[in-house]
Amino acid sequence: MKLYPLFADLSRRAVLVVGGGVVAERKAAALLAAGAQVTVGAPELTPRLQRWVRQGRVAHRAGEFSATWLDYAWLAVAATDDRTLNARVAELAGLRRVFVNVVDDAELSSFHVPAVVDRSPLVVAISSGGAAPMLARRVREQLETLLDHSLGPLAQLSARLRKRIRRRHPELAARRRFYTELFTGPVAALLRKGQPEKAAAAAEQALRTVPVEQAGSVVLVGAGPGDAGLLTLRGLRALNEADVILHDRLVSAEVLELARRDAERIEVGKQAGNHHATQDEIHALLLGHARAGRRVVRLKGGDPFVFGRGGEELEFLREHGIPYEVVPGITAALACAAHAGVPLTHRDHAQSVRFVTAHCRESLDTLDWPALAQERQTLAVYMGVAGLDRLQQRLLAHGRVPSTPFALIENGSRANQRVVIGTLADLPERATAHMVRSPALLILGEVAGLAERLAWFGAPPLDEPAPVPSRLRPVQTAQITREPVRRRA
């Protein structure tokens, strides 16, 4: 179940809690802290709930549950130990379009109460959709250690200054830079030291300072092979500081999800046969956004400097005086090999590795085939799915033995990773039979023979030819023999 995250303003709004035990008491306490007008319905109440009723903090409906208890309620919580009663509360609440939470029953609940890290007014909520509440609590414990308690005062200070910050910095890019400095610079440091007065004075001084016009810049960031966990920390920071993100078509949605929500995203994936025109368009976008004072992230799959044309883009930026930096990424050869259990080098099998691209006939013609065909080395072939037959023919023609192992890794490091293994002799046929599609990387050499034994991620390698679909099998015709017709006597 995927829940829609929502923070509800319950201040002065009626909420019903059905149940009078310890669990109901805990739910009522959290609702009171949010400013809700809480009514507790139950025949009996805990001593603490009774005290809250006497103090006028909580209203009490005695006796057995009635549908009228839901009148005027914005939310309801069923916190009894009677599942039948909880189900009835959930059913009647649903008929009245009142969101209901049934404690420890995700199926009956129309809203879930998350685990919370409270740095008010900054609040972090964690939910597993009711599937694994103990895991959500575990994540909460980890976040409690990561998020400093000074974040609460920092959020309050930011709220007090918000309107003045908008007036002082009407341009969005300038306002982002001010907030970045506010949240990471001297003001935040003073709050961590427990010096709120000095922090407020430093924030006032920052607001009075005449801003220096910021020049735009470009950061080339390697997004890695697709698994968001393989993005570097510097890459993550760049994505969260970006005003504009120009990303390749193969950058995964999981990586893009890590970027700041209000950054402009522009897909600039290149199409076959139009590379030069598309690269010119990318250059124009980089230049235009940087000259407008924006911080641009050029997000590339893998590593920008391994078949990513990052060098061409830096040459263009330098020629036009645009500041730049590079954040390397994990290139596909490293990631795919690791996730397929194939070491690129091995003392017994390969003392060198070559990165090769073979996406078209012209690129194949420029390669040193006698050198590539040598044994005891590993070939990592990028963008080669469409040319596997030509690759096979040339390697065999220059002496590579047909029994050389290969591992063809599709969607390496991603949840849908597939690994097809075999030998050079049947490489194109295996790829066709298993319908391997881009993005895929070919590892060819003695080390690929370790794929089946060392595999650890995803499904086991496919080491047999794929079965031919029944509709493509040749029709088997039976041999029909006719016996001679016998005449009656």
C-alpha positions as CSV (number, residue, x, y, z in Angstrom):
1,M,0.0,0.0,0.0
2,K,1.3,3.4,-1.0
3,L,0.0,6.2,1.3
4,Y,-0.3,9.8,0.4
5,P,1.7,11.8,3.0
6,L,-0.3,14.4,4.7
7,F,0.1,16.7,7.7
8,A,-3.2,17.6,9.2
9,D,-4.0,20.9,11.0
10,L,-6.2,19.6,13.9
11,S,-6.2,22.8,15.9
12,R,-9.6,23.4,17.4
13,R,-11.1,20.5,15.3
14,A,-13.1,17.7,16.8
15,V,-11.5,14.2,17.0
16,L,-13.1,11.1,18.4
17,V,-11.1,8.4,20.3
18,V,-13.1,5.2,20.9
19,G,-11.7,3.3,23.8
20,G,-10.6,4.2,27.4
21,G,-7.5,2.2,28.0
22,V,-3.8,2.9,27.9
23,V,-3.6,2.9,24.1
24,A,-6.5,5.3,23.8
25,E,-4.8,7.5,26.4
26,R,-1.6,7.6,24.3
27,K,-3.6,8.5,21.2
28,A,-5.4,11.2,23.0
29,A,-2.2,12.7,24.3
30,A,-0.7,13.0,20.8
31,L,-4.0,14.6,19.6
32,L,-4.1,17.1,22.4
33,A,-0.5,18.1,21.6
34,A,-1.7,18.9,18.1
35,G,-4.4,21.2,19.5
36,A,-7.4,18.9,18.7
37,Q,-10.7,19.0,20.6
38,V,-10.6,15.4,21.8
39,T,-13.7,13.4,22.8
40,V,-13.0,9.9,24.3
41,G,-15.9,7.4,24.2
42,A,-15.8,4.4,26.5
43,P,-17.6,2.9,29.5
44,E,-14.5,3.3,31.7
45,L,-11.4,5.5,31.5
46,T,-7.8,5.2,32.8
47,P,-7.0,7.5,35.8
48,R,-5.1,9.9,33.6
49,L,-8.0,10.2,31.1
50,Q,-10.4,10.8,34.0
51,R,-8.1,13.6,35.2
52,W,-8.1,15.2,31.8
53,V,-11.9,15.0,31.7
54,R,-12.1,16.7,35.1
55,Q,-9.7,19.4,33.9
56,G,-11.8,20.0,30.8
57,R,-9.1,19.0,28.4
58,V,-11.0,16.0,27.1
59,A,-14.8,15.4,26.7
60,H,-16.2,12.0,27.6
61,R,-19.0,10.0,26.1
62,A,-19.8,7.2,28.5
63,G,-21.4,3.9,27.6
64,E,-21.4,1.8,24.4
65,F,-20.3,3.2,21.0
66,S,-23.0,4.9,19.0
67,A,-22.9,6.2,15.5
68,T,-23.9,9.6,16.8
69,W,-20.5,9.9,18.4
70,L,-19.1,10.5,14.9
71,D,-21.2,13.7,14.5
72,Y,-18.9,16.7,13.7
73,A,-15.7,14.6,13.9
74,W,-12.9,15.3,11.5
75,L,-11.0,12.2,12.4
76,A,-11.7,9.1,14.5
77,V,-9.4,6.6,16.3
78,A,-10.6,3.1,17.2
79,A,-8.4,2.0,20.1
80,T,-10.3,-0.8,21.8
81,D,-9.2,-4.4,22.2
82,D,-12.5,-5.6,20.5
83,R,-11.8,-6.1,16.8
84,T,-15.6,-6.4,16.0
85,L,-16.2,-3.0,17.6
86,N,-13.2,-1.5,15.9
87,A,-14.5,-2.8,12.5
88,R,-17.9,-1.2,13.2
89,V,-16.3,2.2,14.1
90,A,-14.3,2.0,10.8
91,E,-17.4,1.1,8.7
92,L,-19.6,3.9,10.1
93,A,-16.8,6.4,9.9
94,G,-16.3,5.4,6.2
95,L,-20.0,5.9,5.5
96,R,-19.7,9.4,7.0
97,R,-16.5,10.2,5.1
98,V,-14.6,10.5,8.4
99,F,-11.0,9.3,8.2
100,V,-10.4,6.6,10.8
101,N,-7.3,4.9,12.3
102,V,-7.8,1.5,13.8
103,V,-4.9,0.8,16.1
104,D,-2.7,-2.1,14.9
105,D,-5.1,-2.9,12.0
106,A,-3.9,-1.4,8.7
107,E,-6.6,-3.0,6.6
108,L,-9.4,-1.2,8.6
109,S,-7.6,2.1,8.7
110,S,-8.1,4.9,6.2
111,F,-5.3,6.9,7.7
112,H,-2.1,5.8,9.5
113,V,-0.3,7.4,12.4
114,P,3.4,7.6,11.5
115,A,6.5,7.3,13.7
116,V,7.6,10.9,14.3
117,V,10.8,12.8,14.8
118,D,9.8,16.1,16.4
119,R,11.9,19.2,15.9
120,S,8.9,21.5,16.0
121,P,7.9,23.2,13.9
122,L,10.0,20.8,11.8
123,V,8.4,17.3,11.9
124,V,9.6,14.2,10.1
125,A,7.0,11.4,9.8
126,I,7.9,7.8,8.8
127,S,5.3,5.3,7.7
128,S,5.5,1.8,6.3
129,G,1.8,1.8,5.3
130,G,1.1,-0.5,8.3
131,A,3.3,-3.3,6.8
132,A,6.3,-3.0,9.1
133,P,5.7,-0.6,12.0
134,M,8.7,-1.8,13.9
135,L,10.9,-1.0,10.9
136,A,9.4,2.5,10.8
137,R,10.3,2.9,14.5
138,R,13.8,1.7,13.7
139,V,14.2,4.4,11.0
140,R,12.9,7.0,13.5
141,E,15.6,6.0,16.0
142,Q,18.3,6.5,13.3
143,L,16.9,9.9,12.3
144,E,16.8,11.0,16.0
145,T,20.5,10.7,16.1
146,L,21.1,12.5,12.8
147,L,18.8,15.5,13.2
148,D,20.1,18.1,15.7
149,H,17.6,19.6,18.1
150,S,18.7,23.0,17.0
151,L,16.7,22.4,13.8
152,G,13.5,23.4,15.7
153,P,14.8,26.9,16.7
154,L,16.3,27.3,13.2
155,A,12.9,26.6,11.6
156,Q,11.2,29.1,14.0
157,L,13.8,31.8,13.1
158,S,13.3,31.1,9.4
159,A,9.5,31.4,9.8
160,R,9.8,34.8,11.6
161,L,12.1,36.1,8.8
162,R,10.3,34.5,5.8
163,K,8.4,37.6,4.6
164,R,11.4,39.8,4.9
165,I,13.6,37.3,3.1
166,R,11.1,37.2,0.2
167,R,11.1,41.0,0.0
168,R,14.9,41.2,0.2
169,H,15.4,38.4,-2.4
170,P,12.5,38.4,-4.8
171,E,14.4,36.2,-7.3
172,L,14.1,32.5,-6.5
173,A,17.7,31.6,-7.2
174,A,19.0,34.4,-4.8
175,R,16.5,33.4,-2.2
176,R,17.7,29.7,-2.3
177,R,21.3,30.9,-1.8
178,F,20.3,33.0,1.2
179,Y,18.5,30.0,2.8
180,T,21.4,27.7,2.1
181,E,23.7,30.1,3.9
182,L,21.1,30.5,6.7
183,F,20.8,26.8,7.3
184,T,24.4,25.8,7.0
185,G,26.4,28.9,8.0
186,P,27.1,30.9,11.1
187,V,23.4,31.3,12.1
188,A,22.9,27.5,12.3
189,A,26.2,27.1,14.1
190,L,25.2,29.6,16.8
191,L,21.9,27.8,17.4
192,R,23.8,24.5,17.8
193,K,25.8,26.2,20.5
194,G,22.6,27.3,22.3
195,Q,23.1,31.0,21.5
196,P,19.7,32.1,20.0
197,E,20.2,35.8,20.6
198,K,23.5,35.9,18.7
199,A,22.0,33.7,15.9
200,A,19.1,36.2,15.5
201,A,21.5,39.1,15.3
202,A,23.6,37.2,12.7
203,A,20.5,36.6,10.6
204,E,19.5,40.3,10.8
205,Q,23.0,41.2,9.7
206,A,22.8,38.8,6.7
207,L,19.5,40.4,5.7
208,R,21.0,43.9,5.7
209,T,24.0,42.8,3.7
210,V,23.9,43.8,0.1
211,P,23.9,40.6,-1.9
212,V,26.6,40.1,-4.4
213,E,25.3,39.1,-7.8
214,Q,26.0,35.5,-8.2
215,A,27.4,34.1,-11.5
216,G,25.9,30.9,-12.7
217,S,27.8,27.6,-12.8
218,V,27.6,24.0,-14.0
219,V,28.3,20.8,-12.1
220,L,28.8,17.6,-14.1
221,V,27.5,14.8,-11.9
222,G,27.8,11.1,-12.5
223,A,24.5,9.5,-11.5
224,G,25.9,6.0,-11.4
225,P,24.2,3.0,-13.1
226,G,20.7,3.5,-11.7
227,D,20.6,2.3,-8.1
228,A,20.1,5.5,-6.1
229,G,22.2,4.1,-3.2
230,L,25.3,4.3,-5.5
231,L,25.0,8.1,-6.0
232,T,27.9,9.8,-4.2
233,L,27.4,12.2,-1.2
234,R,28.8,15.0,-3.3
235,G,26.4,14.2,-6.1
236,L,23.5,14.2,-3.7
237,R,24.6,17.6,-2.4
238,A,24.8,19.0,-5.9
239,L,21.3,17.8,-6.7
240,N,19.9,19.5,-3.6
241,E,21.6,22.8,-4.6
242,A,20.6,22.8,-8.2
243,D,18.3,25.3,-9.8
244,V,18.2,23.4,-13.1
245,I,18.9,19.7,-13.8
246,L,19.7,18.6,-17.4
247,H,19.6,14.8,-17.2
248,D,20.1,11.9,-19.6
249,R,17.3,9.6,-20.6
250,L,18.8,6.6,-18.7
251,V,19.2,8.4,-15.3
252,S,16.8,6.5,-13.1
253,A,13.7,7.9,-11.5
254,E,15.0,6.9,-8.1
255,V,18.1,9.2,-8.5
256,L,15.9,12.1,-9.8
257,E,13.7,11.7,-6.7
258,L,16.7,12.7,-4.6
259,A,16.9,16.2,-6.2
260,R,15.3,19.3,-4.7
261,R,11.6,19.3,-5.5
262,D,11.5,22.8,-7.1
263,A,14.5,22.4,-9.4
264,E,13.6,22.5,-13.1
265,R,14.2,19.2,-14.8
266,I,15.0,18.9,-18.4
267,E,15.5,15.6,-20.2
268,V,18.2,15.8,-22.8
269,G,18.6,12.2,-23.9
270,K,20.3,11.8,-27.2
271,Q,18.6,9.9,-30.0
272,A,20.5,7.8,-32.5
273,G,21.4,9.5,-35.8
274,N,21.1,13.0,-34.3
275,H,23.9,13.2,-31.8
276,H,25.7,16.4,-33.0
277,A,22.5,18.4,-33.2
278,T,21.4,17.2,-29.7
279,Q,24.8,17.9,-28.2
280,D,24.6,21.5,-29.6
281,E,21.2,21.9,-27.9
282,I,22.7,20.7,-24.6
283,H,25.5,23.2,-24.9
284,A,23.0,26.0,-25.6
285,L,20.9,25.0,-22.5
286,L,24.0,24.9,-20.3
287,L,25.1,28.3,-21.5
288,G,21.7,29.9,-21.3
289,H,20.9,28.8,-17.7
290,A,24.4,29.5,-16.4
291,R,24.4,33.0,-17.9
292,A,21.0,33.6,-16.2
293,G,22.8,33.1,-12.8
294,R,21.5,29.6,-12.2
295,R,23.3,26.6,-10.7
296,V,23.0,23.9,-13.3
297,V,23.6,20.2,-12.7
298,R,24.4,18.2,-15.8
299,L,23.4,14.7,-14.6
300,K,24.8,11.8,-16.6
301,G,24.3,8.1,-16.2
302,G,27.4,6.3,-15.0
303,D,30.4,8.6,-15.0
304,P,30.7,11.9,-17.0
305,F,34.2,11.0,-18.3
306,V,33.6,7.5,-19.4
307,F,31.7,7.6,-22.8
308,G,29.7,10.4,-21.4
309,R,31.0,13.3,-23.5
310,G,31.8,15.2,-20.3
311,G,35.1,16.4,-21.8
312,E,33.3,18.0,-24.7
313,E,30.9,19.9,-22.4
314,L,33.8,21.1,-20.2
315,E,35.6,22.4,-23.3
316,F,32.5,24.3,-24.3
317,L,32.0,25.8,-20.8
318,R,35.6,26.8,-20.6
319,E,35.5,28.5,-24.0
320,H,32.5,30.5,-22.8
321,G,33.9,31.4,-19.4
322,I,31.4,29.4,-17.3
323,P,32.7,28.1,-13.9
324,Y,32.3,24.3,-13.6
325,E,33.2,21.3,-11.4
326,V,32.9,17.6,-11.8
327,V,31.5,15.0,-9.4
328,P,32.5,11.5,-10.6
329,G,30.0,8.7,-10.7
330,I,30.3,4.9,-10.6
331,T,30.6,3.9,-14.3
332,A,28.5,1.1,-15.7
333,A,31.4,-1.4,-16.1
334,L,32.3,-1.2,-12.4
335,A,28.7,-1.4,-11.2
336,C,27.5,-4.0,-13.6
337,A,30.5,-6.2,-12.9
338,A,30.1,-5.9,-9.2
339,H,26.4,-6.7,-9.2
340,A,27.0,-9.7,-11.5
341,G,29.7,-11.1,-9.4
342,V,32.3,-10.7,-12.1
343,P,35.7,-9.3,-11.1
344,L,37.1,-7.1,-13.9
345,T,40.6,-8.2,-13.0
346,H,41.8,-11.5,-11.4
347,R,45.3,-12.8,-10.7
348,D,44.5,-16.1,-12.4
349,H,42.5,-14.8,-15.3
350,A,43.0,-11.2,-16.3
351,Q,45.7,-8.6,-15.7
352,S,44.1,-5.7,-17.6
353,V,40.7,-4.4,-18.5
354,R,39.6,-2.3,-21.5
355,F,36.6,-0.1,-21.7
356,V,35.1,-0.1,-25.3
357,T,32.1,1.4,-26.9
358,A,30.7,-0.3,-30.0
359,H,27.3,1.3,-30.7
360,C,27.7,1.7,-34.4
361,R,29.7,0.3,-37.4
362,E,31.9,3.5,-37.5
363,S,33.1,3.1,-34.0
364,L,33.9,-0.6,-34.6
365,D,36.1,0.4,-37.5
366,T,38.3,2.5,-35.2
367,L,39.1,-0.2,-32.7
368,D,42.4,-2.1,-32.4
369,W,41.1,-5.6,-33.0
370,P,44.4,-7.5,-32.7
371,A,44.9,-6.0,-29.2
372,L,41.3,-6.6,-28.2
373,A,41.4,-10.2,-29.2
374,Q,44.3,-11.0,-26.9
375,E,43.7,-13.5,-24.0
376,R,43.9,-12.9,-20.3
377,Q,42.3,-9.5,-20.5
378,T,38.7,-8.3,-19.9
379,L,36.6,-6.3,-22.3
380,A,33.9,-4.1,-20.9
381,V,31.8,-3.1,-23.9
382,Y,29.3,-0.2,-23.6
383,M,26.3,0.4,-25.8
384,G,27.0,-2.8,-27.8
385,V,23.7,-4.7,-27.8
386,A,22.8,-3.8,-31.4
387,G,26.3,-4.8,-32.7
388,L,27.0,-8.0,-31.0
389,D,27.2,-10.1,-34.2
390,R,29.8,-7.8,-35.7
391,L,31.7,-7.7,-32.4
392,Q,31.7,-11.5,-32.3
393,Q,32.9,-11.8,-35.9
394,R,35.8,-9.4,-35.6
395,L,37.0,-10.9,-32.3
396,L,36.9,-14.4,-33.8
397,A,38.6,-13.2,-37.0
398,H,41.5,-11.8,-34.9
399,G,42.1,-14.9,-32.9
400,R,39.9,-14.7,-29.8
401,V,38.9,-18.3,-29.0
402,P,35.2,-19.2,-29.4
403,S,35.0,-20.6,-25.9
404,T,35.8,-17.3,-24.3
405,P,33.1,-16.7,-21.6
406,F,30.9,-13.6,-21.6
407,A,28.4,-12.0,-19.2
408,L,25.7,-9.7,-20.7
409,I,24.2,-7.6,-17.9
410,E,20.9,-5.8,-18.5
411,N,19.8,-3.0,-16.1
412,G,22.8,-3.6,-13.9
413,S,22.3,-2.8,-10.2
414,R,18.6,-2.2,-10.6
415,A,15.8,-4.3,-9.3
416,N,15.1,-5.8,-12.7
417,Q,18.7,-6.8,-13.4
418,R,19.3,-9.8,-15.7
419,V,22.5,-11.5,-16.5
420,V,22.9,-13.8,-19.6
421,I,26.0,-15.9,-19.7
422,G,27.6,-18.1,-22.3
423,T,30.6,-18.1,-24.7
424,L,31.7,-15.9,-27.6
425,A,30.6,-18.6,-30.0
426,D,26.9,-18.1,-29.1
427,L,26.9,-14.5,-28.0
428,P,24.5,-13.0,-30.5
429,E,22.1,-15.9,-30.4
430,R,21.9,-15.9,-26.6
431,A,21.3,-12.1,-26.6
432,T,18.5,-12.5,-29.2
433,A,16.9,-15.5,-27.6
434,H,16.7,-13.7,-24.2
435,M,15.6,-10.4,-25.9
436,V,18.3,-8.4,-24.1
437,R,17.6,-4.7,-24.4
438,S,19.5,-1.4,-23.6
439,P,20.8,-0.5,-21.1
440,A,23.1,-3.5,-21.1
441,L,26.8,-3.9,-20.7
442,L,28.9,-6.8,-22.1
443,I,31.8,-8.3,-20.1
444,L,33.9,-10.6,-22.2
445,G,37.0,-12.5,-21.0
446,E,38.0,-15.3,-18.7
447,V,36.7,-13.5,-15.6
448,A,33.1,-13.8,-17.0
449,G,33.3,-17.5,-16.4
450,L,33.0,-16.7,-12.6
451,A,29.6,-15.1,-13.0
452,E,27.6,-18.2,-12.3
453,R,29.6,-19.2,-9.2
454,L,30.0,-15.7,-7.7
455,A,26.5,-14.3,-8.5
456,W,24.9,-12.6,-5.4
457,F,22.4,-9.9,-6.7
458,G,19.0,-10.4,-8.3
459,A,18.0,-13.5,-10.2
460,P,20.6,-16.3,-11.1
461,P,22.4,-15.9,-14.4
462,L,20.6,-17.3,-17.4
463,D,23.0,-20.0,-18.8
464,E,20.7,-21.8,-21.1
465,P,19.2,-20.7,-24.5
466,A,15.7,-19.2,-23.9
467,P,12.9,-21.5,-25.0
468,V,11.3,-20.7,-28.3
469,P,7.7,-19.6,-27.9
470,S,5.2,-22.2,-29.1
471,R,3.8,-19.9,-31.8
472,L,7.3,-19.8,-33.4
473,R,8.1,-23.5,-33.3
474,P,8.0,-25.3,-36.6
475,V,4.8,-27.3,-37.1
476,Q,5.4,-31.1,-36.7
477,T,3.6,-33.0,-39.4
478,A,2.8,-36.6,-38.9
479,Q,3.6,-39.1,-41.6
480,I,0.3,-40.6,-42.8
481,T,0.3,-44.0,-44.6
482,R,-2.6,-45.4,-46.5
483,E,-3.3,-49.0,-46.4
484,P,-4.5,-50.5,-49.7
485,V,-8.2,-50.9,-50.0
486,R,-9.2,-54.5,-49.8
487,R,-12.0,-55.7,-52.0
488,R,-14.7,-57.9,-50.7
489,A,-14.7,-61.4,-52.0
